[in-house]
Amino acid sequence: MNAGLMDILISVQVATFTNSAYGVASKAASWSTSKSIWGRVVYNGGSETKAADKIEFIETATITVHFIDGSDIALINRLYFDSRSWNIKSKSTVNRNQYIRLEVENAV
């Protein structure tokens, strides 16, 4: 892959959870940026779903970045680019750990 195609700065964000009264971690209270990396973004289009009389549009994208330590990007993290937050759906390595390919989605 041509490194010049990796022209979008992507922030990897980590959640900070708060504990409930029972000591169980609840949903994310806030997100903080743990790492910023350059990557290639290929938008795959989207789809619409309707649930409870609400229409939701889901856009998907494929992100390719240079390989970094596997624990730096986890499925519980999220990515931030294009002024939007993206949930990581899958992660795979390409070319013997040369690149990491991430499938992400954004619910609008």
ABEGO torsion letter per residue (X at the ends): XBAAABABBBBBBBBBBBBBAAGBBBBBABBBBABBBBBBBBBAEBBBBBBGGBBBBBBBBBBBBBBBBAAABBAABBBBBGGBBBBBABBBBBGGGABBBBBBBBBX
